[in-house]
Amino acid sequence: MNTLENTTEYLQEDEIDLRELWATVMKYKHEIVKFSAVVTILAFIYALSIPNSYKSSTLLAPQEQSKPSLGGGLAALAV
C-alpha cells in the first residue's frame, strides 16, 4: 500500500498548474517585453550594419536537338 501512496503523490506533483504559470508570466510581463524589445532592436541594428551583398548567376544554353526547328534553335531556351 505504501507504493500506491507514492504513485499517487508522484502523479499529483507531475501536474502543471496553468493559473500559476499565467500568474508568473503576468508578474514578469514587463521584463519579457523589455527583453524582447532589446533583442529585436539589436537584431535590427545588426541587419542594417552589415553591407548589402547580392549575387546572381544564370546559365542559358540551348538543348541539343537532332532535327532543325522553325525558331532557329531558340525554342529550346523556352523550356
Buried (B, 14 or more C-beta within 10 A) or exposed (E): EEEEEEEEEEEEEEEEEEEEEEEEEEEEEEEEEEEEEEEEEEEEEEEEEEEEEEEEEEEEEEEEEEEEEEEEEEEBEEE
